[in-house]
Every structure is written in C-alpha cells, then in structure tokens.
Amino acid sequence: MRGPNRRQMYAEQTRADLVAAARKLLVDNGFADTSVEAITGTALVSKGTFYHHFPDKKAMFAELYTELIQQVGALCDLTSEAVRATPDDPAMTAVANLTHAFLRRTIDDPLHRELMAQAPSVLGEQYRHINETVAQPPIERLLTVLTERGDLQPDVPVATVARLLLAGLCEGNQIIAAATDREDALTRTFRAITLLMSGLAADGTSAHS
C-alpha cells in the first residue's frame, strides 16, 4: 500500500501550520481581532492557501472547538471504561474526578479557556450542534454505565441529563474563565456541579463516596 505522496504531505503540513498559527492568535487576540491575514502571516503562507483549506476563519474555529469537544468525549469514554473495569470502586468518585479535570483545563490550558469562552458567540447554533453530536453521546454512555451498575436513580432520563450536564460543564468553564480568582471559581463551580450530580445518585452513593 502506497503512503502519502509529497504533495499530500506538504498540504497536511501547511494545514497544520495554519491551525497552529490560529491557536496562538486566538489565545493572544481573540476571534474578532484575529484576521485571516494574521493567520497566514504567522504561518508564512498566502491567503489563497488558507482558503484552499478553510472557507473562512469561523470554519477554522469550529474545527478547533470540535477537537476540544472530542477530547471531552474521550475523557468520558475513558471514565466509562475505568468504571466498567473496577466494579468495586466508587463510580461517582470517578465522575467527580472527570468533572474536576474538565473544569481545571480552563485554568491550565489557555486555548481551552479561550475556545470555551468564545464558542457560543462565534459559532451560534453550530455551537449547540457540535456539543450535542460530539460530546453528548459519550456522556450518555457514561450515564448508561452508571445506571447499569446501580449508581444512579433507576428513572434517570439519560439523554436529558447528559444534555444538561454538558451545558453545566460548558457554563462552568465560562464562569471560571471570566473570574478574577479562577481557583476560587473552580472550587465553587465544581462544588455546584457535584451537588447537582448527587441528586442523580442512587441512595447510599455520592460523588464523594
């Protein structure tokens, strides 16, 4: 089987350079103040090259945000696998750890922080679509695992809860990003989401057990 030819490799590298430039500029300047010219200038390519890969800068932003949300989904699936593999361990603690790790990224990862903060205004309805098609299914899978184990109330409406939890996590990231004291905001936001999750837990289990 033949590997990619030189032209394909060049195109892939050029696209990677454009995305890397956009990541840096979005963190430094925000979406509104990041022009296509700035992206191509940083990547050392022409505007024509940019438009060969992306129809506009919103499409590039959408791709970056989708990658971020895919990472959230991957974390959920890893948690699901870990919960299945350790039936004697408290599953709700694993969920709490997942929640904290996701919120913590708002402090530790500037790109995560900026994408989460800007996505609703930049993407509009596409923001909801990406969340519902990319991140919500892994959350539903995790909730299903918890239900099967008996860790959640038996009548939990999985799809509805998954959508609400995802919205809460996204809003939590935005609360932390906008706060003057992000560490304090993380503590308060994590506590709030944990309390909400505790209402879903079956009797005798909690996010701290």
C-alpha positions as CSV (number, residue, x, y, z in Angstrom):
1,M,0.0,0.0,0.0
2,R,1.4,3.3,-1.0
3,G,1.9,6.1,1.6
4,P,1.0,9.8,1.1
5,N,2.9,11.5,-1.8
6,R,5.0,14.6,-1.3
7,R,2.1,16.9,-2.3
8,Q,-0.2,15.4,0.2
9,M,2.4,15.7,2.9
10,Y,3.0,19.3,2.1
11,A,-0.7,20.0,2.2
12,E,-1.0,18.3,5.5
13,Q,1.9,20.3,6.9
14,T,0.5,23.6,5.6
15,R,-2.8,22.9,7.2
16,A,-1.1,22.0,10.5
17,D,0.9,25.3,10.3
18,L,-2.3,27.3,9.7
19,V,-4.0,25.6,12.7
20,A,-1.0,26.2,14.9
21,A,-1.0,29.8,14.0
22,A,-4.7,30.2,14.7
23,R,-4.3,28.5,18.1
24,K,-1.7,31.1,19.2
25,L,-3.5,34.1,17.8
26,L,-6.9,33.1,19.2
27,V,-5.3,32.9,22.7
28,D,-3.5,36.2,22.3
29,N,-6.1,38.3,20.5
30,G,-9.5,36.5,20.5
31,F,-11.5,35.6,17.5
32,A,-12.7,39.1,16.5
33,D,-9.2,40.5,16.4
34,T,-7.6,37.6,14.6
35,S,-7.7,38.2,10.9
36,V,-7.1,35.7,8.1
37,E,-4.1,37.9,7.2
38,A,-2.7,37.5,10.6
39,I,-3.1,33.7,10.5
40,T,-1.4,33.4,7.1
41,G,1.3,35.8,8.1
42,T,2.1,33.8,11.1
43,A,2.0,30.5,9.2
44,L,4.0,32.1,6.3
45,V,1.5,31.1,3.6
46,S,-0.7,33.0,1.2
47,K,-4.4,33.9,1.8
48,G,-5.2,31.7,-1.2
49,T,-3.6,28.8,0.7
50,F,-5.8,29.5,3.7
51,Y,-9.0,29.4,1.6
52,H,-7.8,26.2,0.0
53,H,-8.1,24.6,3.4
54,F,-10.9,26.6,5.1
55,P,-13.8,28.6,3.7
56,D,-13.4,31.2,6.4
57,K,-11.9,31.7,9.9
58,K,-15.2,30.7,11.5
59,A,-14.8,27.2,9.9
60,M,-11.3,27.0,11.4
61,F,-12.6,28.0,14.8
62,A,-15.3,25.3,14.5
63,E,-12.6,22.7,13.7
64,L,-10.6,23.7,16.8
65,Y,-13.6,23.7,19.0
66,T,-14.7,20.3,17.7
67,E,-11.2,18.9,18.5
68,L,-11.6,20.2,22.1
69,I,-15.0,18.7,22.5
70,Q,-13.7,15.4,21.1
71,Q,-11.2,15.4,23.9
72,V,-14.0,15.8,26.4
73,G,-15.8,12.9,24.8
74,A,-12.6,10.8,25.0
75,L,-12.3,11.6,28.7
76,C,-15.9,10.4,29.2
77,D,-15.2,7.2,27.4
78,L,-12.0,6.5,29.4
79,T,-14.0,7.1,32.6
80,S,-16.7,4.6,31.3
81,E,-14.0,2.0,30.7
82,A,-12.4,2.6,34.1
83,V,-15.8,2.3,35.8
84,R,-16.6,-1.0,34.0
85,A,-13.1,-2.4,34.8
86,T,-13.3,-1.6,38.5
87,P,-16.8,-2.7,39.7
88,D,-15.9,-2.5,43.4
89,D,-14.6,1.1,43.2
90,P,-17.0,4.1,43.8
91,A,-18.0,5.2,40.4
92,M,-19.3,8.6,41.4
93,T,-15.8,9.5,42.6
94,A,-14.6,8.8,39.1
95,V,-17.3,11.1,37.7
96,A,-16.3,13.8,40.1
97,N,-12.7,13.5,39.1
98,L,-13.7,13.7,35.4
99,T,-15.7,16.9,36.1
100,H,-12.8,18.5,38.0
101,A,-10.3,17.6,35.3
102,F,-12.5,19.2,32.6
103,L,-13.1,22.4,34.6
104,R,-9.4,22.5,35.6
105,R,-8.4,22.8,31.9
106,T,-9.9,26.3,31.9
107,I,-7.1,27.4,34.2
108,D,-4.3,25.2,32.9
109,D,-4.9,25.4,29.2
110,P,-5.2,28.9,27.6
111,L,-6.5,27.6,24.3
112,H,-9.2,25.5,26.1
113,R,-10.2,28.6,28.1
114,E,-10.5,30.9,25.0
115,L,-12.3,28.4,22.9
116,M,-14.8,27.6,25.6
117,A,-15.4,31.3,26.3
118,Q,-15.7,32.4,22.7
119,A,-17.5,29.4,21.1
120,P,-21.1,30.4,21.9
121,S,-20.8,33.8,20.3
122,V,-18.6,32.8,17.4
123,L,-20.5,29.6,16.4
124,G,-24.1,30.4,17.3
125,E,-26.3,27.4,16.6
126,Q,-23.3,25.4,15.4
127,Y,-22.0,25.5,19.0
128,R,-25.1,23.6,20.2
129,H,-24.9,21.2,17.3
130,I,-21.2,20.3,18.0
131,N,-21.9,19.8,21.7
132,E,-24.9,17.6,21.0
133,T,-23.3,15.4,18.3
134,V,-19.8,15.2,19.6
135,A,-19.8,15.5,23.4
136,Q,-23.3,14.4,24.5
137,P,-23.1,10.8,23.2
138,P,-20.1,9.9,25.4
139,I,-21.8,11.5,28.4
140,E,-24.8,9.4,27.7
141,R,-22.7,6.3,27.5
142,L,-21.1,7.1,30.9
143,L,-24.5,7.7,32.5
144,T,-25.7,4.4,31.0
145,V,-22.8,2.6,32.6
146,L,-23.6,4.2,35.9
147,T,-27.3,3.3,35.6
148,E,-26.4,-0.4,34.8
149,R,-24.2,-0.5,37.9
150,G,-27.0,0.9,40.0
151,D,-25.1,4.0,40.9
152,L,-27.9,6.3,39.6
153,Q,-31.5,6.6,40.3
154,P,-33.4,4.0,38.1
155,D,-35.6,6.6,36.4
156,V,-32.9,9.0,35.3
157,P,-33.6,10.3,31.8
158,V,-30.2,9.7,30.4
159,A,-30.3,11.8,27.2
160,T,-31.9,14.8,29.0
161,V,-29.4,14.6,31.9
162,A,-26.5,14.3,29.6
163,R,-27.5,17.5,27.7
164,L,-28.0,19.4,31.0
165,L,-24.7,18.2,32.4
166,L,-22.8,19.2,29.3
167,A,-24.4,22.6,29.4
168,G,-23.4,23.0,33.0
169,L,-19.9,22.0,32.3
170,C,-19.6,24.5,29.4
171,E,-21.1,27.2,31.5
172,G,-18.8,26.3,34.4
173,N,-15.8,26.8,32.1
174,Q,-17.1,30.2,31.2
175,I,-17.7,31.2,34.8
176,I,-14.1,30.2,35.7
177,A,-12.6,31.9,32.6
178,A,-14.3,35.2,33.5
179,A,-13.4,35.2,37.2
180,T,-10.7,37.3,38.7
181,D,-9.8,34.5,41.1
182,R,-10.1,31.4,38.8
183,E,-9.0,29.0,41.5
184,D,-11.9,30.1,43.8
185,A,-14.3,30.0,40.8
186,L,-13.2,26.4,40.1
187,T,-13.8,25.4,43.7
188,R,-17.3,27.0,43.7
189,T,-18.2,25.6,40.2
190,F,-17.0,22.1,41.0
191,R,-19.0,22.1,44.2
192,A,-22.1,23.3,42.5
193,I,-22.0,20.6,39.8
194,T,-21.1,17.9,42.3
195,L,-24.2,18.9,44.3
196,L,-26.3,18.6,41.2
197,M,-24.8,15.2,40.4
198,S,-25.5,14.0,44.0
199,G,-29.2,14.3,43.3
200,L,-28.9,11.7,40.5
201,A,-27.1,9.2,42.6
202,A,-28.8,6.1,44.0
203,D,-29.4,6.0,47.7
204,G,-26.2,5.3,49.5
205,T,-23.9,6.7,46.9
206,S,-22.5,10.2,46.2
207,A,-19.9,11.9,44.2
208,H,-17.6,11.8,47.3
209,S,-18.1,8.2,48.3
